[in-house]
């Protein structure tokens, strides 16, 4: 490991970008590894590949329940 600090960048409304490679330890003890030079870690928890980002945050913003309400009303009619 180098003496240089690892770059971590928080993307507003998006993932946390970390210089790779990385090894992520999940709360249940599972290990997720990525050997990419830059790794996107999901911050919205909507990713199907959590803890890695799959860009699910682009489909809907947090707190955007107007879309949800519209679809529910459409089903109820």
Residue pairs with C-beta under 8 A, 6 or more apart in sequence:
6 18
6 19
7 17
7 18
7 19
8 16
8 17
8 18
8 19
9 16
9 17
9 18
10 16
10 17
10 43
11 17
13 57
13 61
13 62
14 40
14 43
14 53
14 57
14 58
15 40
15 41
15 42
15 43
15 53
15 57
16 40
16 41
16 43
17 38
17 39
17 40
17 41
18 38
18 39
18 41
19 37
19 38
19 39
20 34
20 35
20 36
20 37
20 38
20 39
21 33
21 34
21 35
21 36
21 37
21 39
22 33
22 34
22 39
22 41
23 31
23 32
23 33
24 31
24 32
24 33
24 34
24 41
24 51
25 31
26 32
26 51
32 51
32 52
34 52
39 52
40 52
40 53
41 51
41 52
41 53
42 49
42 50
42 51
42 52
42 53
42 54
42 56
42 57
43 53
43 57
44 56
44 57
44 62
46 56
46 57
46 59
46 60
47 53
47 54
47 56
48 54
48 56
60 67
